[in-house]
């Protein structure tokens, strides 16, 4: 082929690309980009770029989360399992009912057994979960989460095994020491397991997740606390400790629901509108005010405490799915991402 003809063909192709770019520059996504890079064009872009724009040059700005239904269920069960180990250790330290300690440990072990199955179901193959353990990266929430789950599973198994051996008459000092080691390490790793899922989604580029990264870990931890104490109540442990834990968790969830409701930010729109918004509102009501009122007015009866426990557990489960759905809705709103990128300092002041 003649080199000069090849050069002309290349130049013609470049001209075509320039013309296509010039035409695409009239789209809302390109105007938003020019507003972000050129102060002179900011006013024009802001007036013409609608908040409902769905693409940039015809392409989505962010990829929606592809997690299946197993992941929010894993978040839910992981929180319950992790906090149950913490409750078991606290009950052991304060010489509480041995049956409650045993139940809390078994709740932790059952949760630790189900969580890997849910993760593998989402990943598709067991080898993919094992591949996650080939690397240990402190700066990667996903890598740390996999290792936290494995560590918690081993620790809670040690705690349950030694606890059962002691109950069956094996009271040698070695077994007692191993039980304390198992319960202590299970409580530490369980605390991380119950809260790291909030860190995991907060470390993504999804606006509604990343801009709420300060509250998500505590939110998931509180939700796990109320769910774990609620399960113990459903198992018949109507002791003052579970009532207090239920009050604390429900009260904190009520405050959080009010905070998310009154804070008006464009990035939080998925928390208040659409399927995710209604799901989170219902979840916040039943695990917050509804549970508090049941404990306050009917807490002296078993029926009232059962109802409060069921409300909180159901709300906590809905809450996990609501946050995942909110992330998907947020990924479809590039205006929120453009707004954060254009003026991150003002957005941080808005958060504070």
C-alpha positions as CSV (number, residue, x, y, z in Angstrom):
1,X,0.0,0.0,0.0
2,X,1.2,3.5,-0.9
3,X,2.5,5.2,2.4
4,X,1.0,8.6,1.3
5,X,-2.4,7.0,0.7
6,X,-2.2,5.3,4.2
7,X,-1.4,8.7,5.8
8,X,-4.4,10.3,4.0
9,X,-6.7,7.5,5.2
10,X,-5.5,8.0,8.7
11,X,-6.1,11.7,8.6
12,X,-9.6,11.1,7.2
13,X,-10.3,8.8,10.1
14,X,-9.1,11.4,12.5
15,X,-11.4,14.0,10.9
16,X,-14.3,11.6,11.3
17,X,-13.5,11.2,15.0
18,X,-13.3,15.0,15.5
19,X,-16.7,15.5,13.8
20,X,-18.2,12.8,16.0
21,X,-16.7,14.4,19.1
22,X,-18.0,17.8,18.1
23,X,-21.5,16.4,17.7
24,X,-21.3,14.5,21.0
25,X,-20.1,17.7,22.6
26,X,-23.7,19.0,22.4
27,X,-24.9,16.2,24.7
28,X,-25.6,16.9,28.4
29,X,-22.7,14.6,29.5
30,X,-20.1,16.5,27.5
31,X,-21.4,19.8,28.8
32,X,-21.1,18.5,32.3
33,X,-17.5,17.5,31.5
34,X,-16.7,20.9,30.1
35,X,-18.2,22.6,33.1
36,X,-15.9,20.5,35.3
37,X,-12.8,21.4,33.3
38,X,-13.6,24.9,32.1
39,X,-14.9,27.6,34.6
40,X,-16.0,29.7,31.6
41,X,-18.4,27.0,30.5
42,X,-19.7,26.1,33.9
43,X,-22.8,28.3,33.9
44,X,-23.8,27.1,30.4
45,X,-23.3,23.4,31.3
46,X,-25.1,23.7,34.7
47,X,-28.1,25.3,33.0
48,X,-28.4,22.6,30.3
49,X,-27.3,19.5,32.1
50,X,-30.4,17.9,33.7
51,X,-30.1,16.0,37.0
52,X,-31.7,13.0,35.2
53,X,-29.0,12.6,32.6
54,X,-28.1,8.9,32.3
55,X,-25.0,8.8,30.2
56,X,-21.7,10.4,29.1
57,X,-21.1,10.2,25.4
58,X,-23.8,7.6,25.3
59,X,-22.0,5.4,27.8
60,X,-22.8,4.9,31.5
61,X,-20.5,6.8,33.9
62,X,-20.5,4.0,36.5
63,X,-21.2,0.3,36.3
64,X,-24.0,-0.8,38.5
65,X,-23.2,-3.3,41.3
66,X,-23.7,-6.8,40.0
67,X,-24.0,-8.5,43.4
68,X,-26.8,-11.1,43.5
69,X,-29.3,-11.6,46.4
70,X,-26.8,-13.6,48.3
71,X,-24.5,-10.7,49.1
72,X,-27.0,-8.5,51.2
73,X,-28.0,-11.7,53.0
74,X,-24.3,-12.4,53.7
75,X,-24.1,-8.8,55.1
76,X,-27.1,-9.5,57.3
77,X,-25.9,-12.9,58.6
78,X,-22.3,-11.8,59.0
79,X,-23.4,-9.0,61.3
80,X,-25.5,-11.3,63.4
81,X,-22.7,-13.9,63.7
82,X,-20.1,-11.4,64.5
83,X,-22.0,-9.6,67.2
84,X,-23.2,-12.9,68.7
85,X,-19.6,-13.8,69.4
86,X,-19.2,-10.4,71.2
87,X,-22.3,-11.0,73.3
88,X,-21.0,-14.5,74.2
89,X,-17.7,-13.1,75.5
90,X,-19.5,-10.3,77.5
91,X,-21.8,-12.9,79.0
92,X,-18.9,-15.1,79.9
93,X,-17.1,-12.2,81.6
94,X,-20.1,-11.2,83.6
95,X,-21.0,-14.8,84.5
96,X,-24.3,-14.8,82.8
97,X,-26.6,-17.7,82.1
98,X,-24.5,-20.5,80.6
99,X,-27.3,-21.4,78.2
100,X,-27.2,-17.9,76.8
101,X,-23.5,-18.1,76.3
102,X,-23.9,-21.4,74.5
103,X,-26.7,-20.1,72.3
104,X,-24.7,-17.0,71.3
105,X,-21.7,-19.1,70.4
106,X,-23.8,-21.4,68.2
107,X,-25.5,-18.5,66.5
108,X,-22.0,-17.2,65.6
109,X,-20.9,-20.6,64.3
110,X,-24.0,-21.2,62.2
111,X,-23.7,-17.7,60.7
112,X,-20.0,-18.4,60.0
113,X,-20.9,-21.6,58.2
114,X,-23.6,-20.0,56.0
115,X,-21.6,-16.9,55.0
116,X,-18.9,-18.6,52.8
117,X,-21.7,-20.6,51.0
118,X,-23.4,-17.3,50.1
119,X,-20.2,-15.7,48.9
120,X,-19.3,-18.7,46.8
121,X,-22.8,-18.7,45.3
122,X,-22.4,-15.1,44.3
123,X,-18.9,-15.7,42.9
124,X,-20.0,-18.7,41.0
125,X,-17.2,-21.1,41.8
126,X,-15.4,-22.1,45.1
127,X,-12.0,-21.5,43.4
128,X,-12.8,-17.8,43.1
129,X,-13.3,-17.5,46.8
130,X,-10.0,-19.4,47.4
131,X,-8.3,-17.1,45.0
132,X,-9.3,-14.2,47.1
133,X,-7.2,-15.7,49.9
134,X,-4.0,-15.8,47.8
135,X,-3.4,-12.1,48.5
136,X,-3.5,-10.3,51.8
137,X,-3.9,-6.5,51.2
138,X,-4.5,-4.2,54.2
139,X,-5.7,-1.5,51.9
140,X,-8.3,-3.7,50.1
141,X,-11.6,-4.0,52.0
142,X,-12.5,-7.0,49.9
143,X,-9.3,-8.8,50.6
144,X,-9.5,-8.0,54.3
145,X,-13.1,-9.1,54.4
146,X,-12.3,-12.5,53.0
147,X,-9.6,-13.0,55.6
148,X,-11.7,-11.7,58.4
149,X,-14.4,-14.2,57.5
150,X,-11.9,-17.1,57.5
151,X,-10.3,-15.9,60.8
152,X,-13.7,-15.5,62.4
153,X,-14.8,-19.0,61.3
154,X,-11.8,-20.6,62.8
155,X,-12.0,-18.7,66.0
156,X,-15.7,-19.3,66.6
157,X,-15.2,-23.0,65.8
158,X,-12.5,-23.2,68.5
159,X,-14.7,-21.4,71.0
160,X,-17.7,-23.6,70.4
161,X,-15.7,-26.8,70.3
162,X,-13.9,-26.1,73.6
163,X,-17.1,-24.8,75.2
164,X,-18.9,-28.1,74.4
165,X,-16.0,-30.2,75.6
166,X,-16.0,-28.3,79.0
167,X,-19.8,-28.8,79.2
168,X,-19.3,-32.5,78.7
169,X,-16.8,-32.8,81.6
170,X,-13.4,-32.1,80.0
171,X,-12.3,-29.4,82.5
172,X,-8.6,-29.6,82.1
173,X,-6.9,-26.2,82.2
174,X,-5.8,-26.5,78.6
175,X,-9.4,-26.6,77.4
176,X,-10.4,-23.7,79.6
177,X,-7.5,-21.6,78.2
178,X,-8.4,-22.5,74.7
179,X,-12.0,-21.6,75.2
180,X,-11.0,-18.1,76.4
181,X,-8.6,-17.7,73.5
182,X,-11.4,-18.8,71.1
183,X,-14.0,-16.5,72.6
184,X,-11.7,-13.5,72.8
185,X,-10.4,-13.8,69.2
186,X,-13.9,-14.6,67.9
187,X,-15.2,-11.4,69.5
188,X,-12.5,-9.3,68.0
189,X,-12.8,-10.8,64.5
190,X,-16.6,-10.8,64.9
191,X,-16.6,-7.1,65.6
192,X,-14.6,-6.6,62.4
193,X,-16.9,-8.9,60.4
194,X,-20.1,-7.1,61.5
195,X,-18.7,-3.7,60.5
196,X,-16.4,-4.3,57.6
197,X,-19.3,-4.7,55.1
198,X,-20.1,-1.0,55.6
199,X,-16.5,-0.2,54.9
200,X,-16.6,-2.4,51.8
201,X,-19.4,-0.6,50.0
202,X,-18.2,2.8,51.3
203,X,-14.9,2.3,49.6
204,X,-16.5,2.1,46.1
205,X,-17.1,4.9,43.6
206,X,-20.9,4.6,44.0
207,X,-21.9,8.1,45.2
208,X,-24.6,7.2,47.8
209,X,-22.2,4.6,49.3
210,X,-19.0,6.6,49.3
211,X,-20.6,9.8,50.6
212,X,-22.1,7.8,53.6
213,X,-19.0,5.8,54.4
214,X,-18.7,7.4,57.8
215,X,-22.0,6.1,59.0
216,X,-22.3,2.7,57.2
217,X,-19.9,0.6,59.4
218,X,-21.6,1.8,62.6
219,X,-25.0,1.4,61.1
220,X,-24.4,-2.2,60.1
221,X,-22.8,-2.9,63.5
222,X,-25.8,-1.5,65.3
223,X,-28.2,-3.5,63.1
224,X,-26.3,-6.7,63.8
225,X,-26.4,-5.9,67.6
226,X,-30.2,-5.6,67.6
227,X,-30.7,-8.6,65.3
228,X,-28.4,-10.8,67.5
229,X,-30.2,-9.8,70.7
230,X,-33.5,-10.3,69.0
231,X,-32.7,-13.9,68.0
232,X,-31.7,-14.6,71.6
233,X,-35.0,-13.2,72.8
234,X,-36.8,-15.4,70.3
235,X,-34.9,-18.4,71.7
236,X,-36.4,-17.6,75.1
237,X,-33.7,-15.5,76.8
238,X,-36.0,-12.8,78.2
239,X,-33.3,-11.3,80.5
240,X,-32.8,-7.6,81.1
241,X,-29.5,-7.6,79.1
242,X,-31.3,-8.5,75.8
243,X,-34.0,-5.9,76.5
244,X,-31.3,-3.3,77.1
245,X,-29.5,-4.2,73.9
246,X,-32.7,-4.1,72.0
247,X,-33.5,-0.7,73.3
248,X,-30.1,0.7,72.5
249,X,-30.0,-0.8,69.0
250,X,-33.6,0.4,68.2
251,X,-32.9,3.9,69.6
252,X,-29.7,4.3,67.5
253,X,-31.5,3.1,64.4
254,X,-34.3,5.6,65.0
255,X,-31.8,8.4,65.3
256,X,-30.1,7.3,62.0
257,X,-33.5,7.1,60.2
258,X,-34.4,10.6,61.3
259,X,-30.9,11.9,60.3
260,X,-31.1,10.3,56.8
261,X,-34.7,11.7,56.4
262,X,-34.0,15.3,57.2
263,X,-30.6,15.6,55.5
264,X,-31.4,16.8,52.0
265,X,-28.6,16.0,49.5
266,X,-28.9,15.1,45.9
267,X,-26.6,12.2,46.4
268,X,-29.0,10.7,49.0
269,X,-31.9,10.7,46.6
270,X,-31.9,6.8,46.3
271,X,-32.3,6.7,50.1
272,X,-35.6,8.6,49.9
273,X,-37.1,7.8,46.5
274,X,-37.9,4.8,44.3
275,X,-37.8,1.1,45.4
276,X,-34.7,1.6,47.5
277,X,-36.1,4.6,49.2
278,X,-39.3,3.0,50.2
279,X,-37.5,-0.2,51.3
280,X,-35.1,1.8,53.5
281,X,-37.9,3.9,55.0
282,X,-39.9,0.8,55.9
283,X,-36.8,-0.9,57.2
284,X,-35.9,2.1,59.3
285,X,-39.4,2.4,60.8
286,X,-39.8,-1.3,61.8
287,X,-36.3,-1.7,63.3
288,X,-36.3,1.8,64.8
289,X,-39.5,3.5,66.1
290,X,-41.7,0.5,65.8
291,X,-39.3,-1.7,67.8
292,X,-38.8,1.1,70.4
293,X,-42.5,1.6,70.9
294,X,-43.2,-2.1,71.3
295,X,-40.4,-2.4,73.9
296,X,-41.6,0.8,75.7
297,X,-45.3,-0.1,76.0
298,X,-45.3,-3.9,75.8
299,X,-41.8,-4.7,77.0
300,X,-43.1,-6.2,80.2
301,X,-44.8,-9.1,78.2
302,X,-43.2,-11.9,76.2
303,X,-45.5,-11.1,73.3
304,X,-44.3,-7.5,73.2
305,X,-40.6,-8.5,73.2
306,X,-41.2,-11.2,70.6
307,X,-42.9,-8.6,68.4
308,X,-40.1,-6.1,68.9
309,X,-37.4,-8.7,68.1
310,X,-39.2,-9.8,64.9
311,X,-39.7,-6.2,63.8
312,X,-36.0,-5.4,64.3
313,X,-34.7,-8.5,62.5
314,X,-37.1,-8.0,59.6
315,X,-36.1,-4.4,59.3
316,X,-32.4,-5.2,59.5
317,X,-32.7,-7.7,56.6
318,X,-34.7,-5.2,54.5
319,X,-32.1,-2.6,55.3
320,X,-29.3,-4.6,53.7
321,X,-31.2,-5.0,50.5
322,X,-32.3,-1.4,50.5
323,X,-28.7,-0.2,50.6
324,X,-27.7,-2.5,47.7
325,X,-30.7,-1.2,45.6
326,X,-29.8,2.3,46.5
327,X,-26.3,1.7,45.1
328,X,-27.7,0.5,41.9
329,X,-30.0,3.6,41.6
330,X,-27.1,5.9,42.5
331,X,-24.9,4.4,39.7
332,X,-27.6,5.4,37.2
333,X,-27.4,9.0,38.3
334,X,-24.2,10.5,36.8
335,X,-25.3,14.0,37.9
336,X,-24.5,13.1,41.5
337,X,-21.0,12.0,40.6
338,X,-20.4,15.1,38.4
339,X,-21.6,17.2,41.3
340,X,-19.2,15.6,43.7
341,X,-16.2,15.8,41.3
342,X,-16.9,19.5,40.4
343,X,-17.0,20.8,44.0
344,X,-15.9,18.1,46.5
345,X,-15.1,20.6,49.2
346,X,-18.5,22.1,49.3
347,X,-20.0,18.6,49.4
348,X,-17.8,17.7,52.4
349,X,-19.0,20.8,54.2
350,X,-22.5,19.7,53.4
351,X,-21.8,16.4,55.0
352,X,-20.4,17.9,58.2
